[in-house]
Amino acid sequence: MTDRWTTPERVALRDAVAAYTRDQLAPHMDEWEDAGQLPRELHAQTAKAGYLGIGFDESVGGEGGDLIDISIVTEAIVENGGSTGLLASLFTHGIAVPHIVDSGNGDLIDRYVRPTLAGTMIGSLGVTEPGGGSNVAGITTRAVKDGDHYIVNGAKTFITSSVRADFVTTAVRTGDPGHGGISLLVIDTDTPGFTVSRSLRKMGWHCSDTGELAFDDVRVPAANLVGEENGGFYLVMQQFVTERLTLAVQSYATAQRALDLAVAYARERETFGRPLISRQVIRHKLVDMHRRTEAARALTRQAVERAQDSGDKADPQLILAAAMAKNQAVEAVEWVVSEAVQIHGGMGYMRESEIDRHYRDARILGIGGGATEVLNDLAAKLLGY
């Protein structure tokens, strides 16, 4: 008897994405890391292969599938030599267009969602501001109505894929202070007054371009409003459960890849005439790495299934499950990648080793999508503590 993650269709999906990763992605990781970004043509190539639009309904140009299918694609890419940085850049549309889809705006779906899922456009999500961090309700980038346009002024930072993006789904303040005055606007990056003021260099996710954005009297058509004016905060919040669960999957998948690399290295590396894996201390490390990875996988998959079955993204128990899963998986991956580097010894500190990339990339997972401390505080409130 199979579970929901190992149906014949999902086994076939996993195998196909794994093969695509080994053949088309993993061999180029070092090249893309050095370049600081992915080639634009990779988006169209991945769309043609049938993987870019997984998780989006066919009615909006996607490939169909659900959050479990998205998770399987994530696992297969990371566990076969890809990286979370690759996922962040190649699948940025996972945070850039869901709000547009949820709004049901056919015009915006045709202009932005369909070409993005086809790999001919690149979108990004602009929420975080300098000094703003996780405080979405406190954003200050302002959009003032002027006839059939909005005039946007302000700045965003840490925006994934924004250096290459064709549009940015941008959180702006259209009303009073607080969460009730926020709207979402789709802003074309070739609009006068929009600039990528800086391309940011990072500790990890080197193949994922990240930018700091400036808006100087940017005129945006009112037709580019996503949903209702002053209703943007809720659109952003509705996507946080999915984003956090996706990051949790990335975390345990990275832990699994780090474990696999550590086991392979321990089997081939000899110390004082014996394989490294013959040392009891190494075997115990590997067992602990395995245990923590499996625990994170189990908790996260349980939360993913809850999200798949719920249909209510505002369900407090679902929000709690996503927060707990992300923090558990982040804790696991941070410990596992550190132990994997230790097992590799000096080679683990070399840029030529794959584990070096995962060690650097893992550090952002406890920051993005809601910092660990923020999610712990959220969990405490939901638990009544």
Salt bridges, closest charged atoms under 4 A:
ASP30 OD1 - ARG357 NH1 3.76
GLU31 OE1 - HIS28 ND1 3.41
GLU33 OE1 - HIS206 ND1 3.95
GLU33 OE1 - ARG360 NH2 3.76
ASP66 OD1 - ARG10 NH2 2.94
ASP69 OD1 - ARG10 NE 2.95
GLU75 OE1 - ARG14 NH1 2.65
GLU75 OE2 - ARG301 NH2 3.17
GLU79 OE2 - ARG297 NH1 3.83
ASP102 OD2 - LYS313 NZ 3.60
ASP107 OD2 - ARG111 NH2 3.01
ASP110 OD1 - ARG114 NE 2.81
GLU129 OE2 - LYS156 NZ 3.02
ASP146 OD2 - ARG219 NH1 2.93
ASP148 OD1 - HIS149 ND1 2.79
ASP166 OD2 - ARG40 NH2 2.87
ASP209 OD1 - ARG164 NE 2.71
GLU212 OE1 - ARG198 NH2 3.22
ASP288 OD1 - ARG291 NH2 3.27
GLU294 OE2 - ARG297 NH2 3.19
GLU305 OE1 - ARG4 NH1 3.89
ASP309 OD1 - ARG4 NH2 2.94
GLU334 OE2 - ARG363 NH1 3.43
GLU339 OE1 - LYS285 NZ 2.62
GLU354 OE2 - ARG257 NE 2.82
GLU354 OE2 - HIS358 NE2 2.74
ASP356 OD2 - ARG351 NE 3.58
ASP356 OD2 - ARG360 NH2 2.98
ASP377 OD2 - LYS381 NZ 3.75
